[in-house]
Amino acid sequence: MAMGEVKFVLLSCEPIDLPPLVESVRDERFGGVVTFTGEVRAITGGMDTSKLVYEAHRSMAVAQMTRIAEEASARWDANVAVSHRIGELRPGEIAVACVAACAHRAAAFDCCRHLIDRIKEDVPIWKKEFGSAGSEWISGERAISESNSNC
């Protein structure tokens, strides 16, 4: 009998509020709760970063994030929550958060790592980096006709 569930999947222009994500996965059956947050760095590859702009194909991104969360929940028997921000972000702001709750810590760490790795690999979210050297699309090429993530 599986215990884990997908508790939260969100793609939003609003800042990520971490405590509700963590609270959503809590369950007295689970002793390990692991949280990962990806934050905007001020320096990338030795160059300053003033901001990042994330764009996404919203419906595809949410569907893919949901599928990844469902797979992880089933594989690790985990409660999971994932959130990714789109729009303009400054250094120090949270761009992505993944939370996993499992019976034991090792499974929770493995599940959380799987969530972030798969989100970065498979979800149609594009990142443009801005700094004193100019701007550059970092994660794949921008799909202008498919991007519908205006914030």
Backbone as CSV, one residue per row, in Angstrom:
resi,resn,N_x,N_y,N_z,CA_x,CA_y,CA_z,C_x,C_y,C_z
1,MET,0.832,-1.188,0.000,0.000,0.000,0.000,0.876,1.250,0.000
2,ALA,0.765,2.066,-1.027,1.554,3.294,-1.120,1.020,4.340,-0.158
3,MET,1.932,5.062,0.443,1.547,6.114,1.379,1.744,7.497,0.787
4,GLY,2.698,7.641,-0.135,3.069,8.960,-0.610,2.083,9.562,-1.583
5,GLU,2.120,10.891,-1.657,1.233,11.631,-2.549,1.946,12.870,-3.084
6,VAL,1.498,13.326,-4.239,1.912,14.627,-4.740,1.037,15.646,-4.021
7,LYS,1.657,16.516,-3.258,0.909,17.467,-2.448,0.806,18.854,-3.075
8,PHE,1.772,19.186,-3.956,1.834,20.570,-4.427,2.672,20.625,-5.692
9,VAL,2.123,21.193,-6.771,2.873,21.476,-8.002,2.458,22.866,-8.445
10,LEU,3.439,23.764,-8.587,3.099,25.137,-8.940,4.166,25.754,-9.829
11,LEU,3.713,26.471,-10.842,4.542,27.310,-11.699,3.928,28.698,-11.594
12,SER,4.701,29.678,-11.100,4.091,30.958,-10.765,5.045,32.127,-10.945
13,CYS,4.469,33.290,-11.171,5.226,34.538,-11.217,5.508,35.072,-9.808
14,GLU,4.802,34.558,-8.838,4.923,35.038,-7.460,6.122,34.394,-6.761
15,PRO,6.724,35.090,-5.796,7.821,34.491,-5.030,7.398,33.166,-4.395
16,ILE,8.333,32.236,-4.334,8.067,30.927,-3.736,8.069,31.069,-2.222
17,ASP,6.982,30.631,-1.607,6.830,30.658,-0.156,7.122,29.244,0.350
18,LEU,8.308,29.032,0.865,8.776,27.698,1.220,8.006,27.025,2.362
19,PRO,7.689,27.716,3.457,7.010,27.010,4.559,5.732,26.257,4.173
20,PRO,4.849,26.793,3.327,3.671,25.992,2.958,4.023,24.724,2.175
21,LEU,5.086,24.753,1.379,5.503,23.555,0.660,5.956,22.484,1.641
22,VAL,6.787,22.896,2.602,7.287,21.949,3.608,6.126,21.403,4.429
23,GLU,5.239,22.281,4.840,4.095,21.853,5.653,3.199,20.890,4.881
24,SER,3.074,21.086,3.565,2.186,20.233,2.770,2.630,18.779,2.732
25,VAL,3.921,18.499,2.888,4.410,17.115,2.807,4.518,16.435,4.167
26,ARG,4.408,17.207,5.226,4.553,16.626,6.567,3.487,15.555,6.813
27,ASP,3.943,14.484,7.461,3.073,13.349,7.763,3.761,12.561,8.867
28,GLU,3.038,12.199,9.880,3.667,11.511,11.021,4.237,10.155,10.649
29,ARG,3.886,9.627,9.474,4.459,8.350,9.018,5.860,8.524,8.431
30,PHE,6.233,9.773,8.130,7.499,10.041,7.452,8.474,10.758,8.382
31,GLY,9.669,10.175,8.538,10.665,10.749,9.433,11.713,11.597,8.746
32,GLY,11.819,11.496,7.412,12.818,12.276,6.686,12.142,13.289,5.780
33,VAL,12.447,14.564,5.977,11.922,15.629,5.120,13.116,16.420,4.593
34,VAL,13.269,16.432,3.276,14.401,17.105,2.638,13.867,18.206,1.736
35,THR,14.506,19.369,1.833,14.122,20.526,1.026,15.316,20.977,0.197
36,PHE,15.071,21.236,-1.085,16.077,21.846,-1.954,15.510,23.155,-2.472
37,THR,16.309,24.212,-2.385,15.939,25.465,-3.044,17.083,25.876,-3.958
38,GLY,16.717,26.272,-5.164,17.675,26.828,-6.112,17.487,28.329,-6.123
39,GLU,18.540,29.061,-5.803,18.460,30.512,-5.715,19.304,31.152,-6.808
40,VAL,18.924,32.342,-7.217,19.671,33.087,-8.226,20.998,33.521,-7.621
41,ARG,22.081,33.185,-8.337,23.434,33.568,-7.906,23.772,34.967,-8.406
42,ALA,24.637,35.670,-7.693,25.112,36.985,-8.128,26.289,36.861,-9.093
43,ILE,26.956,35.703,-9.074,28.104,35.456,-9.951,27.916,34.093,-10.595
44,THR,28.041,34.037,-11.913,27.930,32.776,-12.643,29.110,32.675,-13.593
45,GLY,29.903,31.641,-13.441,31.057,31.455,-14.321,32.015,32.644,-14.289
46,GLY,32.179,33.256,-13.121,33.091,34.385,-12.971,32.526,35.720,-13.439
47,MET,31.287,35.728,-13.924,30.647,36.960,-14.407,29.511,37.345,-13.462
48,ASP,29.309,38.661,-13.317,28.223,39.105,-12.458,26.864,38.823,-13.109
49,THR,25.889,38.585,-12.273,24.522,38.353,-12.730,23.629,39.361,-12.019
50,SER,22.966,40.221,-12.787,22.078,41.211,-12.183,20.649,40.693,-12.047
51,LYS,20.259,39.803,-12.971,18.930,39.206,-12.897,18.856,38.019,-13.837
52,LEU,17.846,37.188,-13.617,17.481,36.108,-14.525,16.026,36.300,-14.904
53,VAL,15.697,35.922,-16.118,14.306,35.893,-16.549,13.997,34.468,-16.981
54,TYR,13.018,33.877,-16.313,12.582,32.529,-16.650,11.301,32.624,-17.460
55,GLU,11.237,31.853,-18.544,10.027,31.718,-19.337,9.713,30.244,-19.459
56,ALA,8.444,29.955,-19.683,8.019,28.555,-19.769,6.810,28.435,-20.671
57,HIS,6.648,27.260,-21.211,5.380,26.903,-21.833,4.551,26.383,-20.669
58,ARG,3.658,27.217,-20.147,2.988,26.932,-18.875,2.315,25.562,-18.811
59,SER,1.438,25.282,-19.740,0.676,24.033,-19.631,1.589,22.820,-19.735
60,MET,2.560,22.861,-20.649,3.496,21.739,-20.770,4.386,21.622,-19.543
61,ALA,4.831,22.755,-19.018,5.711,22.737,-17.843,4.993,22.154,-16.630
62,VAL,3.758,22.588,-16.394,3.007,22.067,-15.246,2.721,20.576,-15.427
63,ALA,2.366,20.184,-16.629,2.108,18.757,-16.880,3.363,17.927,-16.634
64,GLN,4.494,18.403,-17.090,5.746,17.669,-16.909,6.159,17.654,-15.437
65,MET,6.023,18.790,-14.755,6.347,18.833,-13.323,5.462,17.860,-12.547
66,THR,4.187,17.793,-12.912,3.255,16.879,-12.243,3.663,15.431,-12.489
67,ARG,4.014,15.103,-13.730,4.432,13.742,-14.053,5.682,13.348,-13.275
68,ILE,6.651,14.258,-13.208,7.891,14.004,-12.453,7.572,13.794,-10.975
69,ALA,6.712,14.635,-10.426,6.337,14.512,-9.011,5.613,13.189,-8.754
70,GLU,4.722,12.801,-9.657,3.999,11.531,-9.501,4.960,10.347,-9.546
71,GLU,5.899,10.369,-10.482,6.877,9.286,-10.585,7.718,9.183,-9.316
72,ALA,8.186,10.329,-8.821,9.018,10.330,-7.618,8.226,9.859,-6.403
73,SER,7.001,10.318,-6.293,6.167,9.909,-5.171,5.967,8.400,-5.152
74,ALA,5.699,7.827,-6.321,5.499,6.379,-6.402,6.796,5.610,-6.162
75,ARG,7.883,6.078,-6.753,9.160,5.357,-6.656,9.689,5.312,-5.227
76,TRP,9.578,6.449,-4.497,10.131,6.527,-3.149,9.056,6.469,-2.065
77,ASP,7.809,6.237,-2.452,6.705,6.246,-1.495,6.777,7.517,-0.657
78,ALA,6.776,8.655,-1.355,7.034,9.955,-0.736,5.887,10.927,-0.936
79,ASN,5.748,11.836,0.011,4.956,13.033,-0.218,5.907,14.041,-0.857
80,VAL,5.487,14.663,-1.956,6.374,15.604,-2.639,5.637,16.901,-2.960
81,ALA,6.431,17.972,-3.040,5.936,19.285,-3.436,7.014,19.939,-4.292
82,VAL,6.602,20.550,-5.398,7.548,21.240,-6.281,6.951,22.573,-6.728
83,SER,7.827,23.564,-6.849,7.395,24.876,-7.313,8.533,25.513,-8.099
84,HIS,8.195,26.137,-9.219,9.190,26.854,-10.021,8.640,28.233,-10.320
85,ARG,9.501,29.188,-10.224,9.107,30.570,-10.491,9.446,30.939,-11.924
86,ILE,8.632,31.784,-12.519,8.916,32.345,-13.825,8.861,33.864,-13.700
87,GLY,9.381,34.534,-14.731,9.449,35.991,-14.682,10.846,36.440,-14.279
88,GLU,10.937,37.685,-13.822,12.223,38.289,-13.487,12.583,38.036,-12.025
89,LEU,13.793,37.513,-11.809,14.290,37.227,-10.468,15.650,37.879,-10.277
90,ARG,15.919,38.349,-9.084,17.184,38.985,-8.706,18.012,38.017,-7.856
91,PRO,19.327,38.254,-7.757,20.153,37.399,-6.904,19.573,37.275,-5.496
92,GLY,19.598,36.037,-5.006,19.077,35.741,-3.679,17.644,35.245,-3.682
93,GLU,16.918,35.442,-4.777,15.533,34.977,-4.835,15.494,33.494,-5.195
94,ILE,14.487,32.801,-4.677,14.309,31.373,-4.952,13.667,31.191,-6.322
95,ALA,14.324,30.406,-7.168,13.800,30.102,-8.500,13.023,28.790,-8.519
96,VAL,13.455,27.825,-7.717,12.826,26.508,-7.707,12.942,25.907,-6.312
97,ALA,11.902,25.144,-5.934,11.922,24.451,-4.647,11.334,23.058,-4.824
98,CYS,11.987,22.092,-4.199,11.522,20.705,-4.187,11.560,20.224,-2.744
99,VAL,10.505,19.555,-2.323,10.438,19.016,-0.967,9.969,17.573,-1.054
100,ALA,10.647,16.700,-0.320,10.286,15.282,-0.290,10.242,14.800,1.151
101,ALA,9.192,14.074,1.485,9.068,13.447,2.807,8.918,11.952,2.604
102,CYS,9.790,11.193,3.270,9.803,9.730,3.172,9.943,9.140,4.572
103,ALA,9.792,7.851,4.644,9.938,7.178,5.930,11.339,7.371,6.509
104,HIS,12.356,7.415,5.635,13.742,7.511,6.093,14.500,8.574,5.310
105,ARG,15.565,9.100,5.897,16.295,10.232,5.307,16.949,9.895,3.970
106,ALA,17.521,8.709,3.826,18.205,8.375,2.571,17.241,8.441,1.393
107,ALA,16.057,7.892,1.553,15.059,7.939,0.489,14.619,9.375,0.219
108,ALA,14.468,10.176,1.264,14.052,11.566,1.093,15.108,12.353,0.313
109,PHE,16.388,12.142,0.627,17.459,12.814,-0.129,17.451,12.373,-1.589
110,ASP,17.355,11.055,-1.813,17.341,10.539,-3.189,16.152,11.081,-3.974
111,CYS,14.999,11.104,-3.357,13.789,11.587,-4.015,13.913,13.068,-4.369
112,CYS,14.387,13.862,-3.437,14.513,15.302,-3.666,15.524,15.585,-4.777
113,ARG,16.643,14.872,-4.770,17.637,15.053,-5.841,17.046,14.672,-7.194
114,HIS,16.294,13.588,-7.229,15.644,13.166,-8.464,14.690,14.255,-8.964
115,LEU,13.905,14.822,-8.065,12.962,15.871,-8.453,13.673,17.038,-9.132
116,ILE,14.711,17.587,-8.517,15.370,18.759,-9.100,16.118,18.393,-10.378
117,ASP,16.766,17.243,-10.391,17.489,16.843,-11.605,16.537,16.683,-12.785
118,ARG,15.409,16.040,-12.580,14.439,15.830,-13.664,13.770,17.134,-14.087
119,ILE,13.479,18.005,-13.132,12.888,19.304,-13.478,13.840,20.079,-14.372
120,LYS,15.110,20.122,-14.003,16.097,20.864,-14.808,16.282,20.237,-16.187
121,GLU,16.195,18.913,-16.281,16.425,18.215,-17.547,15.213,18.231,-18.475
122,ASP,14.006,18.093,-17.915,12.850,17.738,-18.736,11.744,18.787,-18.855
123,VAL,11.735,19.780,-18.000,10.612,20.724,-18.000,10.917,21.900,-18.935
124,PRO,9.961,22.269,-19.807,10.201,23.358,-20.760,10.180,24.743,-20.099
125,ILE,11.296,25.024,-19.424,11.528,26.318,-18.780,12.861,26.825,-19.299
126,TRP,12.874,28.091,-19.738,14.082,28.685,-20.300,14.534,29.832,-19.428
127,LYS,15.866,29.995,-19.342,16.455,30.990,-18.453,17.338,31.934,-19.256
128,LYS,17.100,33.237,-19.112,17.948,34.245,-19.723,18.666,34.986,-18.607
129,GLU,19.989,35.039,-18.720,20.830,35.647,-17.694,21.279,37.038,-18.141
130,PHE,21.192,37.997,-17.231,21.596,39.378,-17.497,22.726,39.778,-16.566
131,GLY,23.724,40.490,-17.116,24.829,40.996,-16.315,25.545,42.087,-17.077
132,SER,26.680,42.518,-16.562,27.413,43.616,-17.195,27.939,43.241,-18.577
133,ALA,28.075,41.941,-18.854,28.563,41.488,-20.162,27.429,41.352,-21.175
134,GLY,26.195,41.649,-20.762,25.054,41.528,-21.666,24.095,40.460,-21.187
135,SER,23.373,39.856,-22.126,22.401,38.832,-21.759,22.574,37.619,-22.661
136,GLU,22.138,36.463,-22.122,22.305,35.213,-22.857,21.280,34.200,-22.364
137,TRP,20.664,33.466,-23.316,19.802,32.350,-22.954,20.699,31.213,-22.496
138,ILE,20.446,30.681,-21.303,21.317,29.680,-20.701,20.802,28.261,-20.921
139,SER,19.542,28.017,-20.689,18.997,26.666,-20.736,18.179,26.462,-21.999
140,GLY,18.824,26.001,-23.036,18.115,25.757,-24.274,17.797,27.038,-25.010
141,GLU,17.237,26.889,-26.173,16.860,28.054,-26.959,15.437,28.461,-26.622
142,ARG,15.190,29.720,-26.655,13.872,30.242,-26.357,12.906,29.859,-27.479
143,ALA,11.795,29.311,-27.098,10.761,28.958,-28.063,9.705,30.060,-28.031
144,ILE,9.926,31.112,-28.782,9.079,32.301,-28.700,7.617,31.968,-28.963
145,SER,7.322,31.187,-29.967,5.936,30.904,-30.284,5.261,30.027,-29.246
146,GLU,6.021,29.279,-28.476,5.466,28.372,-27.488,5.480,28.948,-26.085
147,SER,6.245,30.011,-25.862,6.354,30.573,-24.521,5.144,31.413,-24.221
148,ASN,4.478,31.104,-23.120,3.307,31.873,-22.726,3.371,32.154,-21.234
149,SER,4.523,32.661,-20.793,4.751,32.804,-19.367,4.854,34.246,-18.913
150,ASN,4.272,35.157,-19.629,4.363,36.555,-19.236,3.885,36.764,-17.824
151,CYS,4.689,37.467,-17.056,4.318,37.775,-15.674,3.980,39.238,-15.549
